[in-house]
Amino acid sequence: MTWSLLVAVAIFSFVTSVTPGPNNTFLLSSGANFGLRKSVPYLNGIMAGLTGMMIALGAGLGVIFTTLPVVYQVLKWFGFAYIVWLALLIVKSTTKSETAQAKYIGFAKATTFQFVNPKAWIVVGSFMTAFVPVGSGLGATAFICLVFLVFTYPGALLWAVAGQVLKNWLSVPARRKIFNIVSAILLVLSMLPVLFLH
């Protein structure tokens, strides 16, 4: 483990955490609808989910994805269906409520969501294969994973902050309704590149 490796991990984790995706769309929507403080549990849930995924891949789940690609394909489309369902919930909540407020998703749901989020599997899988040297001990592996999580956090937090900035502008119900519908559409669109990766 070298400083150059840790710097590479830091850059990779921050860059992947600020690129658009399902989690960031949710964080933007959450920040706009509920504020930064109530969005932190969702962000913490993302971190917990990513940690669980790293443990799962380290325990050999990655081998299953490699030897049985159909497992990943099923997971990918199940994840997409789940994301479409969440998007519909956002739209439904904004059309039936006078305040047009989206459904709140806290720590537990955010943690669980990571395991059906194909983009998260791609990012974590790429990270584990590219940055964790083969034969690394438990301590070294844990430290590299910790660096990944530490630099992922602020990148994702920026999306919730951006939502918070929009919160006052979205205090008008009509604006919030449009924002939530657009967020739901972007949530679904953010999955399209992942669906067609081979």
DAGI-V738491 format. One record per pair of residues at least 12 apart in sequence whose ideal C-beta (glycine too) atoms are under 10 Angstrom apart, sorted by the first residue. I is the first residue (numbers start at 1). GAP is how many residues later the second one is. Records with the same first field share a line. If there is no record, write none. Layout:
# DAGI-V738491
I = GAP + GAP
This chain:
# DAGI-V738491
1 = 130 + 131 + 132 + 135 + 136 + 138 + 139 + 140 + 142 + 143 + 146
2 = 131
5 = 126 + 127 + 128 + 135 + 139 + 142
6 = 125 + 137 + 138 + 141 + 142 + 145
7 = 140
8 = 122 + 123 + 139
9 = 118 + 121 + 122 + 123 + 134 + 135 + 136 + 137 + 138 + 139 + 141 + 142
10 = 137 + 138 + 140 + 141 + 142
11 = 140
12 = 111 + 114 + 115 + 118 + 119 + 135 + 136 + 139 + 140
13 = 37 + 110 + 114 + 118 + 132 + 134 + 135 + 136 + 137 + 138 + 139 + 140 + 141 + 142 + 143
14 = 134 + 136 + 137 + 138 + 139 + 140 + 141 + 142 + 144
15 = 136 + 137 + 140
16 = 103 + 104 + 106 + 107 + 108 + 110 + 111 + 132 + 135 + 136 + 139 + 140
17 = 29 + 33 + 106 + 131 + 132 + 134 + 135 + 136 + 137 + 138 + 139 + 140 + 141 + 142
18 = 134 + 136 + 137 + 138 + 139 + 140 + 141
19 = 100 + 104 + 136 + 171
20 = 99 + 139 + 166 + 167 + 169 + 170 + 173
21 = 96 + 97 + 98 + 99 + 101 + 102 + 135 + 138 + 166 + 169 + 170 + 172 + 173
22 = 57 + 58 + 60 + 61 + 64 + 65 + 91 + 92 + 94 + 95 + 96 + 97 + 98 + 164 + 165 + 166 + 168 + 169 + 172
23 = 19 + 20 + 22 + 23 + 26 + 27 + 87 + 90 + 91 + 94 + 96 + 97 + 100 + 129 + 133 + 136 + 164 + 167
24 = 22 + 95 + 131 + 132 + 134 + 135 + 136 + 138 + 139 + 162 + 163 + 166
25 = 58 + 61 + 62 + 65 + 134 + 138 + 157 + 158 + 159 + 160 + 161 + 162 + 163 + 164 + 165 + 166
26 = 13 + 16 + 17 + 20 + 57 + 60 + 64 + 76 + 79 + 83 + 84 + 87 + 130 + 133 + 134 + 137 + 157 + 161 + 164
27 = 12 + 13 + 15 + 16 + 19 + 83 + 129 + 130 + 131 + 132 + 133 + 134 + 135 + 136
28 = 130 + 131 + 132 + 133 + 134 + 135 + 136 + 138 + 151 + 155 + 158 + 159
29 = 13 + 61 + 73 + 74 + 76 + 130 + 131 + 134 + 137 + 150 + 151 + 153 + 154 + 155 + 157 + 158
30 = 12 + 13 + 72 + 73 + 74 + 75 + 76 + 80 + 129 + 130 + 133 + 134 + 153
31 = 12 + 126 + 127 + 128 + 129 + 130 + 131 + 132 + 133 + 134 + 135 + 136
32 = 69 + 70 + 128 + 130 + 131 + 132 + 133 + 134 + 135 + 136 + 137 + 138 + 143 + 144 + 147 + 148 + 151
33 = 57 + 60 + 61 + 66 + 67 + 68 + 69 + 70 + 71 + 130 + 133 + 134 + 137 + 143 + 146 + 147 + 150
34 = 67 + 68 + 70 + 71 + 72 + 126 + 129 + 130 + 133
35 = 125 + 128 + 129 + 132
36 = 121 + 124 + 125 + 126 + 127 + 128 + 129 + 131
37 = 123 + 127
38 = 66 + 68 + 122 + 126
39 = 65 + 66 + 67 + 71 + 117 + 118 + 120 + 121 + 122 + 124 + 125
40 = 66 + 67 + 117 + 120
41 = 63 + 64 + 65 + 66 + 67 + 68 + 69 + 70
42 = 62 + 63 + 64 + 65 + 67 + 68 + 69 + 71 + 114 + 118
43 = 64 + 67 + 109 + 110 + 113 + 114 + 116 + 117
44 = 62 + 63 + 66 + 67 + 109
45 = 60 + 61 + 62 + 63 + 64 + 65 + 66 + 67 + 68 + 69
46 = 61 + 64 + 65 + 67 + 68 + 71 + 74 + 103 + 106 + 107 + 110
47 = 60 + 63 + 64 + 67 + 102 + 103 + 105 + 106 + 109
48 = 59 + 60 + 62 + 63 + 64 + 66 + 101
49 = 58 + 60 + 61 + 62 + 63 + 64 + 65 + 66 + 67 + 68 + 71 + 75
50 = 61 + 64 + 67 + 70 + 73 + 74 + 77 + 95 + 98 + 99 + 102 + 103 + 106
51 = 60 + 63 + 73 + 94 + 95 + 97 + 98
52 = 59 + 60 + 62 + 63 + 72
53 = 61 + 62 + 64 + 67 + 68 + 70 + 71 + 72 + 74 + 75
54 = 70 + 71 + 73 + 74 + 78 + 87 + 88 + 90 + 91 + 92 + 94 + 95
55 = 87 + 90
56 = 59 + 65 + 68
57 = 64 + 67 + 68 + 70 + 71 + 72 + 75 + 88
58 = 70 + 74 + 78 + 80 + 83 + 84 + 87
61 = 60 + 64
62 = 59 + 62 + 63 + 66 + 67
65 = 56 + 60
66 = 59 + 63
69 = 129
72 = 46 + 49 + 50 + 53
73 = 45 + 122
75 = 40 + 41 + 42 + 43 + 46
76 = 40 + 41 + 42 + 43 + 45 + 46 + 115 + 118 + 119 + 121
77 = 41 + 118
78 = 38 + 40
79 = 34 + 35 + 36 + 37 + 38 + 39 + 40 + 41 + 42 + 112 + 115 + 116
80 = 36 + 37 + 38 + 108 + 111 + 112 + 114 + 115
81 = 35
82 = 30 + 31 + 34 + 35 + 109
83 = 30 + 33 + 34 + 35 + 36 + 101 + 104 + 105 + 107 + 108 + 111
84 = 100 + 103 + 104 + 107
86 = 16 + 17 + 19 + 23 + 27 + 98 + 101 + 102
87 = 93 + 94 + 96 + 97 + 98 + 99 + 100 + 101 + 102 + 104
88 = 96 + 100
89 = 13 + 14 + 16 + 95
90 = 12 + 13 + 15 + 90 + 91 + 92 + 93 + 94 + 95 + 97
91 = 86 + 89 + 90 + 92 + 93 + 94
92 = 92
93 = 84 + 87 + 91
94 = 79 + 82 + 83 + 84 + 85 + 86 + 87 + 89 + 90
95 = 82 + 85 + 86
97 = 76 + 79 + 80 + 83
98 = 75 + 79
99 = 72 + 74 + 77 + 78
100 = 70 + 72 + 73 + 74 + 75 + 76 + 77 + 78 + 79 + 80 + 81
101 = 69 + 72 + 75 + 76 + 79
102 = 74 + 75 + 77 + 78 + 79 + 81 + 82
103 = 77
117 = 74 + 77
118 = 73 + 75 + 76 + 77 + 79
119 = 71 + 72 + 74 + 75 + 78
120 = 74
121 = 73
122 = 71 + 72 + 75
123 = 25 + 29
124 = 21 + 24 + 28
127 = 17 + 18 + 21 + 25
128 = 13 + 16 + 17 + 20
131 = 13 + 14 + 16 + 17
132 = 12 + 13 + 16
163 = 16 + 20
166 = 13
